[in-house]
C-alpha cells in the first residue's frame, strides 16, 4: 500500500495525518537482492530504474484500516494479508516519517508487504492487488 502525500508537512501528529494524505495506490517495492548482499547500504538495491512501479491510479476516498492486500506471481497467490496486520498504522507512519523529513505533495510512503517475499525471474508477471484500489501488474526484465 502506497500513501500519497497531498500537501507539504512536517511533524504531523498521527491524529492529523488524514489532513495531509491525498490518497492511496498500489506499489511494488522491488529489491535487487544480489546487489543488496554486496553493498553496505541499500540505495542501489532499491533505487534502480523501474524498481518501484506504482499505480494503476490514486484512490482518494478509501478507509485503509482493514484492506486486503494480495501478491500473485504468474497467477498464483504468494502474499495475502490485510492492513490490520501492519506494524505501523498509516497515521503512525505519516507521523513518524514527517518527524524525520519534510513531506512534499506527491511524496509516496510505502507501508510494507505481506509475508511471502520471494525471488522473481525474467519474464515472470507479478500482480499487486489492493482492495478498493485495483491491480498493478508488472512483467519482469533484467
C-alpha positions as CSV (number, residue, x, y, z in Angstrom):
1,X,0.0,0.0,0.0
2,X,1.4,3.4,-1.1
3,X,0.3,6.5,0.8
4,X,0.4,9.6,-1.5
5,X,1.1,12.9,0.4
6,X,-1.1,15.8,-0.7
7,X,0.4,18.8,1.0
8,X,3.7,20.0,2.5
9,X,4.0,18.9,6.1
10,X,6.4,18.5,8.9
11,X,5.9,17.0,12.4
12,X,2.4,15.8,11.7
13,X,0.6,14.3,14.7
14,X,-0.9,10.9,13.9
15,X,-4.4,12.2,14.6
16,X,-3.9,14.8,11.8
17,X,-2.3,12.5,9.2
18,X,-5.6,12.3,7.2
19,X,-5.3,16.1,6.6
20,X,-2.1,15.7,4.6
21,X,-2.8,12.4,2.7
22,X,-4.0,12.9,-0.9
23,X,-4.8,9.2,-1.5
24,X,-3.5,5.7,-1.9
25,X,-2.3,3.4,-4.7
26,X,-0.6,0.1,-5.3
27,X,3.2,-0.2,-5.2
28,X,5.6,-3.0,-6.0
29,X,8.7,-2.4,-3.8
30,X,11.3,-4.4,-5.7
31,X,14.8,-5.2,-4.4
32,X,17.8,-6.4,-6.3
33,X,18.9,-9.0,-3.7
34,X,22.2,-9.7,-5.4
35,X,23.2,-6.0,-5.2
36,X,21.8,-5.8,-1.6
37,X,24.0,-8.6,-0.4
38,X,27.2,-6.9,-1.8
39,X,26.6,-3.2,-0.9
40,X,27.0,-1.8,2.6
41,X,23.7,0.1,2.1
42,X,20.6,-0.4,0.0
43,X,20.4,2.6,-2.2
44,X,21.4,0.7,-5.4
45,X,19.4,-2.4,-4.5
46,X,16.2,-0.4,-4.1
47,X,16.9,2.5,-6.4
48,X,17.5,1.1,-9.9
49,X,15.3,2.2,-12.9
50,X,11.9,0.5,-12.6
51,X,12.5,-0.6,-9.0
52,X,9.2,0.7,-7.6
53,X,6.3,0.8,-10.0
54,X,3.1,2.4,-8.7
55,X,-0.5,2.6,-9.9
56,X,-2.9,2.0,-11.6
57,X,-4.3,5.2,-10.1
58,X,-4.6,7.1,-6.9
59,X,-7.8,6.4,-4.8
60,X,-8.7,9.5,-2.8
61,X,-11.6,8.0,-0.9
62,X,-10.5,4.8,0.9
63,X,-10.6,3.7,4.5
64,X,-7.4,1.7,4.8
65,X,-7.9,0.4,8.4
66,X,-8.9,-3.1,7.1
67,X,-8.0,-3.5,3.4
68,X,-6.9,-6.8,1.8
69,X,-3.5,-6.9,0.0
70,X,-2.5,-9.7,-2.3
71,X,0.5,-10.5,-4.4
72,X,0.3,-13.1,-7.2
73,X,3.2,-14.5,-9.1
74,X,2.2,-15.8,-12.5
75,X,-1.4,-16.0,-11.2
76,X,-0.6,-17.9,-8.0
77,X,-1.2,-16.1,-4.7
78,X,2.1,-15.8,-2.8
79,X,1.2,-13.0,-0.5
80,X,-2.1,-12.5,1.3
81,X,-2.7,-10.1,4.1
82,X,-4.5,-7.0,5.2
83,X,-3.7,-3.7,6.7
84,X,-4.8,-4.8,10.2
85,X,-1.5,-6.8,10.2
86,X,0.7,-3.8,9.6
87,X,3.4,-3.0,12.2
88,X,2.6,0.7,11.9
89,X,-0.8,2.2,11.1
90,X,-0.9,4.7,8.2
91,X,-1.4,7.7,10.6
92,X,1.6,6.5,12.7
93,X,3.7,6.0,9.5
94,X,2.9,9.6,8.3
95,X,3.6,11.0,11.8
96,X,6.9,9.1,12.1
97,X,8.2,10.0,8.6
98,X,7.2,13.6,8.9
99,X,9.4,13.8,12.1
100,X,12.4,12.9,10.0
101,X,11.6,14.6,6.7
102,X,9.5,17.4,5.4
103,X,7.0,15.6,3.2
104,X,6.0,17.3,-0.1
105,X,3.0,16.9,-2.3
106,X,3.4,13.7,-4.4
107,X,5.8,12.1,-1.9
108,X,5.0,8.4,-1.5
109,X,5.3,6.3,1.7
110,X,5.2,2.5,1.4
111,X,3.6,0.7,4.3
112,X,5.4,-2.7,3.9
113,X,4.4,-6.0,2.4
114,X,2.6,-9.2,3.5
115,X,4.7,-12.3,4.2
116,X,5.7,-14.3,1.1
117,X,8.5,-12.2,-0.4
118,X,10.4,-14.2,-3.0
119,X,12.7,-14.1,-6.0
120,X,11.5,-13.1,-9.5
121,X,12.9,-14.3,-12.8
122,X,12.9,-12.8,-16.2
123,X,9.5,-12.9,-17.9
124,X,7.5,-13.6,-14.7
125,X,4.4,-11.5,-14.0
126,X,3.6,-10.1,-10.6
127,X,0.3,-8.6,-9.6
128,X,-0.2,-6.4,-6.6
129,X,-4.0,-6.2,-5.8
130,X,-5.3,-3.9,-3.1
131,X,-9.0,-4.0,-2.2
132,X,-10.6,-0.7,-3.1
133,X,-7.8,0.4,-5.4
134,X,-7.2,-2.3,-8.1
135,X,-4.3,-4.3,-9.5
136,X,-0.8,-3.2,-10.6
137,X,0.7,-5.8,-13.0
138,X,4.4,-6.0,-13.9
139,X,6.3,-8.3,-16.2
140,X,10.0,-8.5,-15.2
141,X,13.0,-7.9,-17.4
142,X,16.6,-8.0,-16.3
